[in-house]
């Protein structure tokens, strides 16, 4: 298996044609890397609405002198590249800046290359409003000696000029900046890009060539195409109420083929009293899922939040805790060996550090990953965290910190072969989600080449909750790095109060209507297509398993077949013969 660093790649661009707003042909740039480079790349989108993005003109073109007591100067690298240095800083926000106009409702994708004069520090980008408010747009851990890509974004809920500036808490270091870009999108453009990308990455073309026994084209043959199973895992959380409610069972099984138990596999559910394990409920839920062809993400082996430990755990000595944790890990992983597609090994270990602190062992997460993988190497082993892509103000769970922690786990001795994944809870609050930041964050995380899942999608109560849910789900589904989505939602009868998908009578809520609509869109509808004069039928189909029936009005028989569409086959031709 490749090392973490070796798997870092550059995303290829996806072509998208736009009209209006002075953009006739536009390429969305997924380019991202977690590596730092000897020279920065050119500004994405040619800088977008940024004036003098590569500093190839005089500094006065677009840019202003630093805020506070800092100074700025132009420098040229040995390779001839011009960049800007902010030095003599006395304030965290001492920075060069440029004023740009934001338009309400538009989305803005930001990127810049940054470096430090010494050491290793977090550098963040902020948008300063005319009222003096600072809106954080993204961050990166920058190093001395190489350039790092800072990528982020903002959704404007106002029309106003703002100043773009950079922040580093350590005022002793100089900030180097180059290749700054801010690209503006209307919501229509953003949605069009999502739709085009979905067609590109989630679907493939198939051609059927229908002939008779003499290889003569069967003009007018009817090809009926039905998708039996989608390749993209789009699921929903499940809880113990499903064991006692036939309505809940039917509602779930008719929609979803992947799930995460919301509480039933957690330590505080399976061992409420020390030494008295009880897997009755989780075992029954596993049987229900297996009976209905539903895949399960294991959630979770450990939770690093002190509040969510079994009550008896808090009084244990470090040595007794170590033994209890070892027993817990072996028990739950061995019990469900071969039955799960994933494990959230240590939940929320960026925000919390219960096991690390109590055990005095900063490698606790890495050791748990190692042992879980040894006991069952089949599931993907996930870190699972909130606010990494949904809330850019939370520095603890920033993309940079997430990747640093994951790298620490994967580089731990013995962990080189682990099949690891990036779990992003995607728990959005109320209000407009920052899709620009979400996409930029996914770009950076996706550059590792590791599978990304949105694991607990939830949206705060809001008059526009259903609309925001749809925007978030579409953003996840349209990103090339995302390989699965699970919502933490369900019917109100089962206690899902924040974002119920069905009321107590199992009638859809507005959020439930969104989910059913997307299920319909993302699974190919039943198609009936008539063959042309050459016996050809062309279709663009979502990836998955299909059954096909082919018949001709003049034929005495029909032909049936099965086939599978995958992302690895961009286009295929299937020969079908009908006996007349």
Long-range contacts (C-beta under 8 A, 24 or more apart in sequence): 1-416, 1-417, 2-449, 3-410, 3-411, 3-416, 4-406, 4-407, 4-410, 4-411, 4-448, 5-34, 5-35, 5-407, 7-448, 7-449, 7-450, 8-33, 8-34, 8-35, 8-447, 8-448, 8-449, 9-33, 9-447, 9-449, 10-447, 11-443, 11-446, 11-447, 11-480, 11-481, 14-193, 14-196, 14-197, 14-200, 14-201, 14-480, 15-196, 16-192, 16-193, 16-196, 16-197, 18-189, 18-192, 20-186, 21-184, 21-186, 21-189, 23-189, 26-189, 28-193, 28-197, 30-443, 30-446, 30-480, 31-443, 32-149, 32-151, 32-440, 32-443, 32-444, 32-446, 32-447, 33-149, 33-444, 33-447, 34-403, 34-444, 34-447, 34-448, 36-115, 36-142, 36-143, 36-145, 36-146, 36-147, 36-148, 37-113, 37-146, 37-147, 38-146, 38-147, 39-77, 39-79, 39-81, 39-147, 40-81, 40-83, 40-113, 40-147, 40-178, 40-179, 41-113, 41-149, 41-179, 42-179, 43-111, 43-179, 43-180, 43-181, 44-109, 44-111, 44-179, 44-181, 44-183, 45-109, 45-181, 45-183, 46-181, 47-179, 47-180, 47-181, 47-182, 48-109, 48-181, 48-182, 48-183, 48-184, 49-100, 49-101, 49-182, 49-183, 49-184, 50-98, 50-100, 50-164, 50-180, 50-181, 50-182, 51-98, 53-179, 53-180, 53-181, 54-82, 54-178, 54-179, 55-82, 55-83, 55-84, 55-178, 56-82, 59-84, 62-98, 63-96, 63-97, 63-98, 64-96, 64-97, 64-98, 64-99, 65-96, 66-94, 66-95, 66-96, 66-97, 67-91, 67-93, 67-94, 67-95, 67-97, 67-165, 68-93, 68-94, 69-94, 70-94, 70-95, 72-96, 75-176, 81-178, 82-178, 83-176, 83-177, 83-178, 84-176, 84-177, 84-178, 85-117, 85-174, 85-175, 85-176, 85-177, 86-166, 86-174, 86-175, 86-176, 86-177, 87-117, 87-174, 89-168, 89-171, 89-172, 89-173, 89-174, 89-175, 90-171, 91-171, 92-167, 92-168, 92-169, 92-171, 93-126, 93-134, 93-165, 93-167, 94-171, 95-165, 95-166, 95-167, 95-175, 96-165, 96-166, 96-177, 97-128, 97-163, 97-164, 97-165, 98-163, 98-164, 98-180, 99-161, 99-162, 99-163, 99-164, 100-161, 100-162, 100-164, 100-182, 101-159, 101-160, 101-161, 102-127, 102-154, 102-156, 102-158, 102-159, 102-160, 102-161, 102-162, 103-156, 103-159, 103-184, 104-156, 104-157, 104-158, 104-159, 105-156, 105-157, 105-186, 105-187, 106-155, 106-156, 106-184, 106-185, 106-186, 106-187, 107-153, 107-154, 107-155, 107-156, 107-184, 107-185, 107-186, 107-187, 107-190, 107-435, 107-436, 108-153, 108-154, 108-155, 108-156, 108-182, 108-183, 108-184, 108-185, 108-436, 109-151, 109-153, 109-181, 109-182, 109-183, 109-185, 109-436, 109-439, 109-440, 110-137, 110-138, 110-150, 110-151, 110-152, 110-153, 110-154, 110-164, 110-181, 110-182, 110-436, 110-440, 111-149, 111-150, 111-151, 111-152, 111-179, 111-180, 111-181, 111-440, 112-149, 112-150, 112-166, 112-177, 112-178, 112-179, 112-180, 112-181, 113-147, 113-148, 113-149, 113-150, 113-177, 113-178, 113-179, 114-140, 114-142, 114-147, 114-148, 114-150, 114-166, 114-175, 114-176, 114-177, 114-178, 115-142, 115-143, 115-144, 115-145, 115-146, 115-147, 115-148, 115-175, 115-176, 116-142, 116-143, 116-144, 116-168, 116-173, 116-174, 116-175, 116-176, 117-144, 117-173, 117-174, 117-176, 118-144, 118-173, 119-143, 119-144, 119-170, 119-173, 120-144, 121-168, 121-169, 121-170, 121-173, 122-168, 122-169, 122-395, 122-398, 122-400, 123-148, 123-150, 123-166, 123-167, 123-168, 123-175, 124-150, 124-166, 124-167, 124-168, 124-395, 125-150, 125-152, 125-164, 125-165, 125-166, 125-167, 126-164, 126-165, 126-166, 126-167, 127-154, 127-162, 127-163, 127-164, 128-162, 128-163, 128-164, 128-165, 129-158, 129-160, 129-162, 130-160, 130-161, 130-162, 135-162, 136-392, 136-393, 137-392, 137-437, 138-392, 138-399, 138-437, 138-440, 138-441, 139-392, 139-395, 139-398, 139-399, 139-400, 140-399, 140-400, 141-400, 141-401, 141-404, 142-168, 147-176, 147-178, 149-444, 151-440, 151-441, 151-443, 151-444, 152-392, 152-436, 152-437, 152-440, 152-441, 153-434, 153-435, 153-436, 153-437, 153-439, 153-440, 154-434, 154-436, 154-437, 155-432, 155-433, 155-434, 155-435, 155-436, 155-437, 157-432, 185-436, 190-435, 191-474, 193-478, 194-474, 194-475, 194-477, 194-478, 195-478, 197-478, 197-479, 197-480, 198-477, 198-478, 198-522, 199-540, 201-478, 201-480, 201-567, 202-232, 202-477, 202-522, 202-542, 202-543, 202-567, 203-540, 203-541, 203-542, 203-543, 203-565, 204-540, 204-541, 204-543, 204-565, 204-566, 204-567, 204-569, 204-570, 204-571, 204-572, 205-538, 205-539, 205-540, 205-541, 205-570, 205-571, 205-572, 206-538, 206-539, 206-540, 206-541, 206-563, 206-565, 206-571, 206-572, 206-573, 206-574, 207-536, 207-537, 207-538, 207-571, 207-572, 207-573, 207-574, 208-531, 208-536, 208-537, 208-539, 208-548, 208-550, 208-573, 208-574, 208-575, 208-576, 209-534, 209-535, 209-536, 209-573, 209-574, 209-575, 209-576, 210-531, 210-535, 210-536, 210-537, 210-550, 210-552, 210-576, 210-577, 210-578, 211-535, 211-575, 211-576, 211-577, 211-578, 212-555, 212-577, 212-578, 212-579, 212-580, 213-577, 213-579, 213-580, 217-531, 217-533, 217-534, 217-535, 217-536, 218-531, 218-535, 218-552, 218-555, 218-578, 219-531, 219-532, 219-533, 219-534, 219-535, 220-530, 220-531, 220-552, 220-553, 221-530, 221-531, 221-535, 221-537, 221-550, 221-551, 221-552, 221-555, 221-578, 222-528, 222-529, 222-530, 222-531, 222-550, 222-551, 222-552, 222-553, 223-527, 223-528, 223-529, 223-530, 223-531, 223-537, 223-548, 223-549, 223-550, 223-576, 224-526, 224-527, 224-528, 224-548, 224-549, 224-550, 225-524, 225-526, 225-527, 225-528, 225-529, 225-539, 225-541, 225-546, 225-548, 226-526, 226-527, 226-546, 226-547, 226-548, 227-523, 227-524, 227-526, 227-541, 227-542, 227-544, 227-545, 227-546, 228-544, 228-545, 228-546, 228-547, 228-562, 229-257, 229-544, 229-545, 230-257, 230-522, 230-523, 230-542, 230-543, 230-544, 231-542, 231-543, 231-544, 231-545, 231-565, 231-566, 231-567, 232-477, 232-483, 232-484, 232-485, 232-522, 232-542, 232-543, 232-544, 233-257, 233-258, 233-295, 233-341, 233-483, 233-484, 233-485, 233-486, 234-258, 234-477, 234-484, 234-485, 234-486, 234-518, 234-519, 234-522, 235-259, 235-260, 235-294, 235-295, 235-484, 235-485, 235-486, 235-487, 236-486, 236-487, 236-489, 236-490, 236-501, 236-515, 237-261, 237-262, 237-456, 237-486, 237-487, 237-488, 237-489, 237-490, 237-496, 238-262, 238-285, 238-289, 238-490, 239-263, 239-264, 239-490, 239-494, 239-495, 240-264, 240-281, 240-285, 241-493, 241-494, 241-495, 242-285, 242-288, 242-494, 243-281, 243-284, 243-285, 243-288, 245-493, 245-494, 247-491, 247-493, 247-506, 248-490, 248-491, 248-493, 248-494, 248-506, 249-288, 249-292, 251-491, 251-502, 251-506, 252-292, 252-294, 252-490, 253-292, 253-294, 255-515, 255-516, 255-519, 256-294, 257-293, 257-294, 257-295, 258-294, 258-295, 258-296, 258-297, 258-341, 258-484, 258-486, 259-289, 259-294, 259-295, 259-296, 259-297, 259-486, 260-296, 260-297, 260-299, 260-455, 260-456, 260-486, 260-488, 261-285, 261-296, 261-299, 262-299, 262-488, 265-298, 265-299, 265-300, 265-332, 265-336, 266-299, 266-300, 266-303, 266-308, 267-301, 267-302, 267-303, 267-309, 267-310, 267-313, 267-328, 267-332, 268-308, 268-309, 268-310, 268-311, 270-331, 270-332, 271-310, 271-328, 272-310, 272-311, 273-312, 274-310, 274-312, 274-324, 277-331, 279-335, 286-336, 286-339, 290-339, 295-341, 296-336, 296-339, 296-340, 296-341, 297-340, 297-341, 297-342, 297-343, 297-344, 297-382, 297-453, 297-455, 297-486, 298-332, 298-336, 298-340, 298-342, 298-343, 298-344, 298-379, 299-343, 299-344, 299-347, 299-384, 299-455, 300-343, 300-344, 300-345, 300-346, 300-347, 300-384, 301-328, 301-329, 301-332, 301-333, 301-343, 301-344, 301-345, 301-346, 301-368, 301-372, 302-328, 302-329, 302-345, 302-346, 302-347, 302-355, 302-368, 303-346, 303-347, 303-348, 303-352, 303-354, 304-346, 304-347, 304-348, 304-349, 304-351, 304-352, 304-353, 304-354, 304-355, 304-356, 304-365, 305-347, 305-348, 305-351, 305-352, 305-354, 306-352, 306-354, 309-354, 316-358, 318-358, 318-359, 318-360, 321-355, 321-358, 321-359, 322-359, 325-355, 325-359, 325-368, 326-371, 329-368, 329-371, 329-372, 329-375, 330-371, 330-375, 333-371, 333-372, 333-375, 333-376, 334-375, 334-376, 336-376, 337-375, 337-376, 337-378, 338-376, 338-378, 340-376, 340-378, 340-379, 341-379, 341-380, 342-379, 342-380, 342-381, 342-382, 342-421, 342-423, 342-453, 343-372, 343-376, 343-379, 343-380, 343-381, 343-382, 344-382, 344-383, 344-384, 344-423, 344-455, 345-369, 345-372, 345-381, 345-382, 345-383, 346-383, 347-384, 348-384, 348-385, 348-386, 349-383, 349-385, 349-405, 350-383, 350-385, 350-388, 350-396, 350-397, 350-401, 350-402, 350-405, 351-385, 351-386, 351-387, 351-396, 351-397, 363-412, 365-405, 365-409, 366-408, 366-409, 366-412, 366-415, 367-412, 369-409, 369-412, 369-415, 369-418, 369-420, 370-412, 370-414, 370-415, 370-418, 373-415, 373-417, 373-418, 373-419, 377-419, 379-419, 380-419, 380-420, 380-421, 380-451, 381-418, 381-419, 381-420, 381-421, 382-420, 382-421, 382-422, 382-423, 382-453, 382-455, 383-409, 383-420, 383-421, 383-422, 383-423, 384-423, 384-424, 384-425, 384-455, 384-456, 385-423, 385-424, 385-425, 386-425, 386-426, 386-427, 386-456, 387-425, 387-427, 388-424, 388-425, 388-441, 388-445, 389-424, 389-426, 389-437, 389-438, 389-441, 389-442, 389-445, 390-425, 390-426, 390-427, 390-428, 390-429, 390-433, 390-434, 390-438, 391-428, 391-429, 392-434, 392-437, 392-441, 399-441, 399-444, 399-445, 402-445, 403-444, 403-445, 403-448, 406-448, 406-450, 420-450, 421-450, 421-451, 421-452, 421-453, 422-448, 422-450, 422-451, 422-452, 422-453, 423-453, 423-455, 424-452, 424-453, 424-454, 424-455, 425-454, 425-455, 425-456, 425-457, 425-458, 425-488, 426-454, 426-455, 426-456, 426-457, 426-458, 426-472, 426-476, 427-456, 427-457, 427-458, 427-488, 428-457, 428-458, 428-459, 428-460, 428-468, 428-472, 429-459, 429-460, 430-459, 430-460, 430-461, 430-462, 430-465, 431-460, 431-462, 431-468, 432-464, 432-468, 433-459, 433-468, 433-471, 433-472, 433-475, 435-471, 435-472, 435-475, 438-472, 438-475, 439-475, 439-479, 442-476, 442-479, 442-481, 442-482, 443-481, 445-481, 446-479, 446-480, 446-481, 446-482, 451-481, 451-483, 451-484, 452-479, 452-481, 452-482, 452-483, 453-482, 453-483, 453-484, 453-485, 453-486, 454-482, 454-484, 454-485, 454-486, 455-486, 456-486, 456-487, 456-488, 457-485, 457-486, 457-487, 457-488, 457-489, 458-487, 458-488, 458-489, 458-498, 458-499, 459-499, 459-511, 460-498, 461-498, 461-499, 465-499, 465-510, 465-511, 466-509, 466-510, 466-511, 466-513, 466-514, 467-514, 469-499, 469-511, 469-514, 469-515, 470-514, 470-517, 470-518, 473-514, 473-515, 473-518, 474-518, 477-518, 477-522, 487-515, 541-565, 543-567, 548-574, 548-576, 550-576, 550-578, 551-578, 552-578, 552-580, 554-580, 555-579, 555-580, 556-580
